[in-house]
Amino acid sequence: MEKGFIQLYTGNGKGKTSAAFGMALRAAMADKRVYIAQFVKSMKYSETRIEEFLANITIRQFGRGCYLLRDVEEADKEAARAGLEEVRLALSSGDWDLVILDEVTIALSFDLFPLEELLAILEEKAGHTEVIMTGRSAPEELIERADLVTEMLEVKHYYTQGVLSRPGFDC
């Protein structure tokens, strides 16, 4: 069985979640089992429909709405910690070929759970399980732990011209 690596997609540019879901699709089409944990997010975006079409992809969301519009509450932390525990079980079980932690660095930046706990959970992963983590402002310790780090750099974006998220392309 091949060794699973830890990948991290970070930076201020668009495409981190899209890249992770692209990898999920690639893995699923190679008959691999994929578990996706979305931290912070609670809305059903276009990409979350993928599990309606592919039985070997499971998506779980552990968010409770946008923190930009309100303060983080204890219930938000409880949801994120429950998600992290579910991720721990998924990573250590050996049942999944790919585990994606979408927006996990955002959860860290909002102090929903400690970085040390995430790093410890990564050490528990089954040897063959590939991990992809996404989110802006990845802490240096997470960058050091990852085997592959890609930084998405925003050079130009149509949002600055007032274009809102477009279903199928941005959400």
N, C-alpha and C positions, 0 to 999 in steps of 0.2 A: 504494500500500500504506500502511495506517495505521501511525502511530508506536506502538511498544510501550512501555509505561510500566513502572516498577518500583514494586511494591507491597510493603508490609511489614506483617505482622500480628504484634503483640507484646503484652506485658502478662501479668499473672498469672491472668487469667480463662480459662475454658474456651472452646474454639471456634476456635482459630487454624488447626489442621490441618483441622478440619471445614469452615471457610470456604474454605480453599485447595482442598480436594477438591470443594466445591460449585462453585467457579470452573472446576475441571478438567472437571467434568461439563457445565457450561454451554458451555465451549469445545468439548468433544468433540461435543456435540449440534449445534454450529454448523459441523461438519466441520473443526475445527481440530485440529492435531497437538499432543499434550501430553506433555511429559517431566517426570516427578516424581522428584526425588532426595531420599531420606530419609536425613538424617544422624542419627547416634546410634542410630536404630531398626534393629532386626534381626528383630523378630517380625512375623508375618503377621497384621495387624489386619483387621477386617472391611472397611475401606475399600480395602485393597490388592487385594481381589478385583475391583475395578472393571475392571482390565485383562483379566480373563477375559471380560467382556461387551462391551468397546469396544476395537476393534483400533487406534484412533488414540490410545490412552493407553499409555505405557510407564512402569513404576515400577522404580526401582533403589534398593536399600537399601545403605547404607555404614556401618552400625553393627555392633557386635560384642557386644551385650548392655548391660545397665544399669550405668552408672558409679556409681550410688548404692550398689551392693552391693560394689564393688571399686574399686581405683585404675585410672586410665587407664594403658594400656600402650602401648608403641611400636607394636604391631600396630594399635591403635585409631587412632593418628595416621596410620599408613600407609593404612588403609582410608579414612579421611576425606580424605586428600590425593588418593588415587586417585579418590574420588568428585568432589572439586573439579575435578580435571583432566577428568573425564568431563563435568561441568557446563560447563566452559570450552568444550569441543568442541561441546556441544549449543547453547550460547548463540551461539557465533560462526558455526556452520554455516549458519544461516538455514533449517534443516530443520524447526524447531519453532516453533509459534505461541505456545505458553505453556510456560514452564519454571518449575517449582516447586522451591524449595529448602526442604524441610520440616525444621524444627528446626536451621536453619543457625546461629541465634544461640546455641543450646546448644553446638554444635560450637565456636563461637568462645569461649564462656565456659570450656570445658574445654581451651582452647589446642590444639585438634587441628590448626589451621592459622591463619596470621596474618590479621587483618582486612584488612591492606593487599593481600594476595593476592586476597581476595574482591572488594574494591573495584576492583582492576585488571581482574578477570575481568568484572565488570559493565560496564566500559567497552568490552569487546570484543564485547558482544552485538550481534546483527544488529538493524538498526533497527526492524523490525516485531515482534520477539519481545517478548512481555509476560513479566515476571518477577514471581513472588510468593515472598517469603521469610517464614518463620514462626519463632517461638520467643520465649521470655521474655527479658527483660533485653537488649533490642537496644542495641548501643552507639550513642552519639550520632552518630558519623560515618555509620553506616548509616541512621539516621533522616534525617540531612541529605541523604544521597544519594537516598533514595526519593522518588518523586513522590506517593505516597499512603501514609499511615501510619494504621493503625487500632490502637488500644490496647484489648485486651479487659480489662475491669475485673471482678474477682470481687467481687460484692456479697454473694452467698450461694451456698453449694454444699452439696449433700447428702453429699458425701464427709465433711464434718465431723460428720455423724451416723452415720458408719460404713458408708455404702453404698459397695460396691466397684464397679469398672468393670463396666458391663453391656454385653454384646455387642450391637452394633447401635445403641447409643446413646452409649457412651463409648469403645468400642474395637472 
